[in-house]
Amino acid sequence: MVVSIAIHSYRGGTGKSTTTANLSVLLAALGRRVATIDLDITSPGLHVIYSVSPQLLKNTLNDYIYGKVDLKDVVLDLTNHLRLPRGKLYFLGSSMKPEDIVKVMREGYHEGFFKHIALALDQEFGVDYVIFDTHPGLNEDTLLAVMSSDLSILLMRMDKQDITGTYVTMQVMKKFGKVCYVILNMVPPNLANAPELANEVSKIINAPVIGVLPFYDEVLSHRSKGVFCLHHPQHPYSTKMLKIAKHIMSLTASQGPMQQATQVA
C-alpha cells in the first residue's frame, strides 16, 4: 500500500523543495517507486530542481483538478530523464500561469483530493511513496494535505521564529493525531556538530528529530542546476540525506501506526 508524506515548513526558505527532490531521488535509488507532487501553488519550483522545462510540463496538476485531462496525462516519468539506475520517479507539477494560480488560491482543493490522488497513483503506477511538497505556513490547503498524509516531515531552521512556529505547527498536528517528524536544515556547521542537538531540539518542540543537515554553500548554489545528490553522491549532504531516506523507509516499512522515531543525527 502506498505511503503518503507531506514535506512542510512553518515558513519559506527552509529548503523544503530541495529536500523533497533529493529525498525522492534517494528513495528511488533504493529501489522504490516514488511520485512527487508540487503543491506550492503560489511559487511552484520543484520542476526547476528536476530540470523539467515548460515544454516537458505540458499538463499540470491544475488541469487534472479541473477535469481537463486524465491523471496519466499529468504524470511525468523522470526515471530516464534523471538517469536513475533503480526504482521509478514520477512528477506532477503545478501550473505557473497566473490565472491558474489565482483560481486554485480562490477555490482551493476539495477535502478528499489528496487521499484520492495518492490512491490513484498507487493504482495506476504502483507507487510506494507519494510525496507532497506543500506551501509553507498553516493555510487551509496545506493543512488538508498534511492531515490527509500518513506522516509529515517538517523542515526547520535554527532561529527563534522557526523554532516557535514549528512547535505551534506540531501542536496543531498532534491535536489531529498526525504522525510528525522534524529535519533540522541549514544548521550552522559549529552547531550541527553538537552531539546533543537533535535531542535538545526534540525536547523543545516536543517532536522527534530524524535528521540534522548543516548549511552547505554548495547545496544552496546548486538549487537551479539539478538534484544535488545525483551530481554529488559522495558529498556529506548526500550521505546524510541517504541516512534520512533509509530512516523514513524503516518508519514506513510496516505500514502500521507509527508512534515514535529513533532520533538520528
C-alpha positions in Angstrom: 0.0 0.0 0.0 1.2 3.5 -0.8 2.5 5.8 1.9 1.9 9.5 1.6 4.3 12.0 3.0 3.8 15.7 3.4 7.0 17.8 3.4 6.2 21.0 5.2 7.6 24.0 7.0 6.3 26.8 9.1 7.8 29.4 6.8 9.5 29.6 3.5 13.2 29.4 2.9 13.8 26.2 4.8 14.9 24.1 1.8 11.6 22.2 1.5 11.6 21.7 -2.2 15.4 20.9 -2.3 14.7 18.2 0.4 11.8 16.8 -1.5 13.7 16.5 -4.7 16.7 14.8 -3.1 14.7 12.6 -0.8 12.6 11.3 -3.8 15.7 10.6 -5.8 17.3 8.7 -3.0 14.2 6.6 -2.3 14.1 5.7 -5.9 17.8 4.8 -5.8 16.9 2.5 -3.0 14.6 0.7 -5.4 11.3 2.4 -4.5 8.6 3.8 -6.8 8.1 7.4 -5.9 5.7 10.2 -7.0 6.3 13.8 -6.0 3.6 16.5 -6.3 4.4 20.2 -6.3 1.7 21.8 -4.1 3.4 25.1 -3.6 0.8 26.6 -5.8 1.8 30.3 -5.4 5.5 29.7 -6.2 6.0 26.2 -7.8 9.7 25.4 -8.2 10.2 21.7 -7.9 10.3 21.4 -11.7 13.4 23.6 -11.7 15.3 21.3 -9.4 14.3 18.3 -11.5 15.4 20.2 -14.7 11.9 19.9 -16.2 11.4 22.5 -18.8 8.0 24.2 -19.6 8.0 22.1 -22.8 8.0 18.9 -20.8 5.4 20.2 -18.4 2.6 20.2 -21.0 -0.2 19.3 -18.5 -0.2 20.2 -14.8 -1.9 19.3 -11.6 -4.3 22.2 -12.1 -5.5 20.6 -15.4 -6.3 17.4 -13.6 -8.0 19.1 -10.7 -10.5 20.8 -13.0 -11.1 17.7 -15.2 -9.3 18.9 -18.3 -7.1 15.8 -18.6 -6.7 12.3 -17.1 -4.1 11.6 -14.4 -1.8 9.7 -16.8 -1.6 13.0 -18.9 -0.2 14.9 -15.9 2.3 12.4 -14.6 5.9 12.7 -15.9 8.2 9.7 -15.6 11.5 11.3 -14.7 13.4 8.0 -14.3 15.3 8.2 -17.6 15.3 12.0 -17.6 17.4 11.9 -14.4 19.2 8.7 -15.4 18.2 6.9 -12.2 19.8 3.4 -12.1 17.0 1.9 -10.0 13.4 2.5 -8.9 11.0 4.9 -10.5 10.4 8.6 -10.1 7.2 10.3 -11.2 6.4 14.0 -11.0 3.2 16.1 -11.0 3.9 19.8 -11.5 1.8 22.8 -10.7 0.9 25.5 -13.3 3.0 28.7 -13.4 0.2 30.6 -15.2 -1.0 33.5 -13.1 -4.7 32.7 -13.9 -4.3 29.1 -12.8 -2.6 30.1 -9.6 -5.3 32.6 -8.8 -8.0 30.0 -9.4 -6.6 27.4 -7.1 -6.0 30.0 -4.4 -9.6 31.2 -4.7 -11.3 27.8 -4.9 -8.8 25.5 -3.1 -8.8 21.7 -3.1 -11.7 19.6 -2.0 -11.3 17.7 1.2 -10.7 14.2 -0.2 -8.4 15.3 -3.1 -5.1 14.3 -1.5 -6.1 10.8 -0.5 -7.8 10.4 -3.8 -4.7 11.2 -5.8 -2.4 9.1 -3.7 -4.7 6.1 -4.2 -5.0 6.8 -7.9 -1.2 7.0 -8.3 -0.9 3.7 -6.4 -3.5 2.0 -8.7 -2.2 3.4 -12.0 1.6 3.5 -11.4 2.1 1.2 -8.4 4.0 3.8 -6.4 5.3 3.1 -2.9 5.5 6.7 -1.8 3.6 9.9 -2.7 5.4 13.0 -1.5 3.6 16.3 -1.3 5.8 19.4 -1.5 3.5 21.8 0.3 3.1 25.5 0.6 4.7 26.8 3.8 2.5 28.0 6.7 -0.8 26.9 8.1 -3.3 27.8 5.4 -6.3 25.6 4.7 -5.0 23.8 1.6 -1.7 23.0 3.3 -3.5 21.7 6.4 -5.7 19.4 4.2 -2.6 17.9 2.5 -0.9 17.4 5.9 -4.0 15.9 7.5 -4.5 13.6 4.6 -1.0 12.2 4.6 0.3 9.2 6.5 3.1 11.2 8.0 4.5 14.7 7.9 8.1 15.9 7.8 8.7 19.5 8.9 11.8 21.4 7.8 13.1 23.8 10.4 16.0 26.3 10.6 17.7 27.1 13.9 16.2 30.5 14.6 13.7 31.6 17.2 10.9 32.3 14.8 11.2 29.0 13.1 11.5 27.0 16.3 8.4 28.7 17.8 6.4 28.3 14.6 7.4 24.6 14.3 6.4 24.0 17.8 3.0 25.5 17.2 2.6 23.5 13.9 3.4 20.3 15.8 0.8 21.0 18.4 -1.8 21.5 15.7 -0.8 18.3 14.0 -0.9 16.3 17.3 -4.4 17.6 18.0 -5.5 15.7 14.9 -3.5 12.7 15.8 -1.0 13.1 12.9 2.5 11.5 12.8 5.1 14.2 12.5 8.9 14.3 12.4 11.4 17.2 12.0 14.5 17.7 10.0 16.8 20.5 11.0 18.1 22.1 7.9 20.8 24.7 7.0 22.1 24.4 10.6 25.3 26.5 11.2 28.2 24.0 11.0 29.5 24.6 14.5 26.1 24.0 15.9 25.3 21.0 13.7 28.3 19.1 15.1 26.9 19.3 18.7 26.2 15.7 19.6 23.1 16.5 21.7 21.5 19.0 19.3 18.8 16.6 18.0 17.8 15.5 21.5 17.7 19.1 22.8 15.6 20.4 19.9 13.3 17.4 20.1 12.5 18.3 23.8 11.9 22.0 22.9 9.4 21.3 20.0 8.1 18.1 21.5 8.7 16.1 18.4 11.3 13.6 17.1 14.2 15.0 15.1 15.2 12.5 12.4 18.0 14.4 10.7 20.4 17.3 11.1 21.6 18.9 7.9 24.4 21.5 8.2 24.4 24.6 5.9 26.4 23.9 2.7 27.1 26.7 0.2 27.4 24.1 -2.5 23.8 22.9 -1.9 22.4 26.4 -2.0 24.2 27.4 -5.1 23.2 24.1 -6.9 19.5 24.5 -6.4 18.7 25.5 -10.0 21.2 23.2 -11.5 19.6 19.8 -10.8 19.2 17.4 -7.9 22.3 17.8 -5.7 22.6 14.1 -4.6 22.8 13.0 -8.2 25.6 15.3 -9.1 27.5 15.0 -5.8 26.7 11.5 -4.3 29.8 11.5 -2.0 29.2 14.9 -0.5 28.3 14.9 3.2 24.9 16.4 2.4 24.1 13.4 0.2 25.3 10.8 2.7 23.2 12.5 5.4 20.1 12.6 3.2 20.6 8.9 2.3 20.6 8.1 6.0 17.3 10.1 6.4 15.8 8.3 3.4 16.6 4.9 4.9 15.2 6.0 8.2 11.9 7.0 6.6 11.8 3.6 4.9 12.2 1.9 8.2 9.5 4.0 9.8 7.0 3.2 7.0 8.0 -0.5 6.4 5.2 -2.0 8.4 2.5 0.3 7.0 1.1 0.3 10.6 0.7 3.0 13.2 3.9 5.0 13.7 4.2 6.4 17.2 7.8 7.3 17.8 11.0 7.7 15.8 14.5 6.9 16.8 16.5 10.1 16.6 19.4 10.2 14.2 21.9 12.9 13.6 
